[in-house]
Amino acid sequence: MTVTHRSQSETGIQRDAWVEINLAALERNFKKLKELTNTPIMAIVKADAYGHGATTIAPILQSMKADSFGVATVDEGISLRNANITLPILILGSTPNWSYKSCIANDLTITIHSPEQINQLQDFCSNSGLRTKIQIKLDTGMNRLGVNPNELDKTIDIVLSSDIFQLTGIYSHLSDSKDYNFSMKQKEQFDNAIKKYKELKIQTHIANSYAAINYPEFRYSLVRLGIGLYGQEFNFLEPLISLKGRVTQVHEILKGASVSYDRTWTAENNALIATVPIGYADGVDRNLSNKINALYKNKAIKQVGTITMDQMMFDITGIENLKVGDSITLLNKDLPVSNWAKILNTITFELVCRLKMRLPRIYSRE
């Protein structure tokens, strides 16, 4: 492994626990997805690139000819501009009216999700003498944000009647991309709404990673790739992220002794216990207690006792030569995040996004 640099977490860098991000895997994933979809890619780097570090990830994707970037908030977009990202950046979420000035000053594209919003933005731009780039989001079944398809014509009439707006795209969001039949219903609504605007020569997009990979007819002029870039959910792609920590204490306990809060694990025989400084405040869910393994030199060791805020314990009985200062691995390609997601009945997206508050990142290439 070649380490490229170390990135401080939001609270520090002096930890015996860290996340490793494999940038070479990111590059390989991007190339595979580009070849597979043969479509311009909007790289989704919201939530700090799903916990991987947006200001490190985005410049690499820009150099690899991503078409544009998608973020959730104005602040995320500004952070990318400060990292010398020059490609278009679309704010996928709602932009507060008090942040329009900052948004326009940083050349961020605003998502229009209601007729009221377009009127509000028009008033702001008219009063301030500014112009702005926009994309219109249609609600075809997600029922979260978006213009009703029946109101698209009225919204576009406002856009085209003013020189304030530069319309760069129309898009929608699949609510359950793995359900092909429902996704097709959304696609049909989308097609019916946009068919009269083909002469505008703007971007149209609806596909997330799953749809872009599995449904060629959903690719349109752009695909939005998020979790696929980071190697989660798809077996042919490589996960970027590993989670590691160093052992801070090793001690013996006797048969019948319990470990951690609430005494959820009791030794059936004399045991050797190792403590590692990673806890639920670092993003490892407390409900994983007593249900996960880690690796030490390719040998599985079982996590035991309740995961605490800052630490967790492992039963290392029978593991030779493990000592204080040695590192163990909780997540990597052999211990995927999907294992935790199945235990918790959630999605990998949520879990990787959690691993950012206190854990420094080490960026490498291998």
Secondary structure by P-SEA (a helix, b strand, c coil): cccccccccccccccccbbbbbaaaaaaaaaaaaaaaccccccccccccccccaaaaaaaaaaacccbbbbccaaaaaaaaaacccccccccccccccaaaaaaaabbbbbbccaaaaaaaaaaaaaacccbbbbbbbbcccccccccccaaaaaaaaaaacccccccccccccccccaaaaaaaaaaaaaaacccccccbbbbbcccccccccccccccccccccccccccccccccccbbbbbbbcccccccccccccccccccccccbbbbbcccccccccccccccccccccccbbbbbccccccccccccccccccccccbbbbcccccccaaaaaaaacccaaaaaaaccccbbbbbbcc
